[in-house]
Amino acid sequence: MALMTTLPSGTVIGLDVRPLSAERVAQAEKELRETPDNVKEALEKLREMLKANPGLKFRDDDEFLIRFLRPTKFYPESAYSLMQRVADFKDKNDWLLGGLRPETEKVVLTEHNVVNVMAGRDQKGRRVLFVNVGGTWDTKSVTSDQIFRLFYLIHQGAMQEPETQVAGVVVVMDFLDLSMKQVTAFTPAFSMRLLTFIQDAMPLRLKEVHIVNQPFLFNMVFAMFKPFIREKLKSRMFFHGKKMESLHKHLDPAFLPKEYNGQLPAMDYTSKDWYPILHALDDKIVEWNSMGKVKKEDK
C-alpha cells in the first residue's frame, strides 16, 4: 500500500504505520497504563468478552483490539463497551455509512477543500485535522452528510497509526467567511450525529477542538451543537475568533502552517492529495464496513 507520498514541493504526506516511538511508548505507559502485563491481561479479557457475544463481529487479533484498548486506558470492560457503541452507531447510521469507501467520496475529496490533514504533527505528536466550514464550503455541492462521511473515512485512516492511537488528534474548525448559506446547512440531525460519534463511537483520543475565524453568525450554529455537548468535550473546546495568538497557547506556531500565523509554509496540499492514500486503505475500510452488529444475512 502506498501510504506515503512526496509532493512536487517536497512536502511528504501520508500515514505512519510504524511501531511506537520511544517517546510514545513512555507516554502510553504513563497515560494509558500500557505495560506488558496490562496489555496481556486486557487482550485476554476483551477477547473472551467478544467470544461470548456472537452478536458482535470484530477482528480479535492483538493489533486490532489495541485500537480500542488505548483510548480506554487498557480497561477491557471499557474497551468492550466502546466496541458495542461503535457497532450501535454503525447500525443506526447504516443508511449513511453502509458501503462508504474512498471512491464513493472521490468528487468531494478531489474537487472541494472541506477537510485537510496537516502533513506533520503538532508539538505533542498529535494529528491535526482542519475543517473548512466557512465560505469555502460550497453547500450546493457538498452536503453536511457528505462532510460527516469524510470525517468517518479520515478517522479510519487515523486508527491505522499507532502514534496517533497514543498521542491523539486535534480538530481545528475554521469558520472564515461563514454565511447564512453554511449556517442553514448545519442541521440538528447532523449536529447530533457528529457529537454522538465523537463522544460515544470514535476509538480515538480527541484531545482538543479549536474554533477559529468564527463571526457572530457562528452563535446560530453553536446553538444547535451546545445541547449535545457533554462536560468532557466542553472542557476540550476552545474559541479563538481571529486571535491566532490564542490558538498558539495550545498549538505551538512552530508546528502550524502560515494560514494560522504559524512558522511553517502555507499548506500546499489539500484532500485531493490525501485521496490516493485513503484509497490505498480501501481493503481495510471495506473490512471495517463488515464489522459491528451481526446482520441476519450474516447468520
Buried (B, 14 or more C-beta within 10 A) or exposed (E): EEBEBEEEEEBEBBBBEEEBBEEBBEBBBEBBBBEEEBBEEBBEBBBEBBEEBEEBBBEEEEEBBBBBBBBBBBBBEBBBBBBBBBBBBBEBBBEBBEEBBBEEBBEBBBEBBBBBBBBBBBEBBBBBBBBBBBBEBBBEEBBBBBBBBBBBBBBBBBBBBBBBBBBBBBBBBBBBEBEEEBBEBBEEEBBBBBBBBBBBBBBBBBBBBBBBBBBEBBEEBBEBBEEBBEEEBEEBBBEBBEEBEBBBEBBEBEBBBEBBBBEBEEBEBBBBBBBBBBBBBEEBBEEBBEBBBBEEEEE
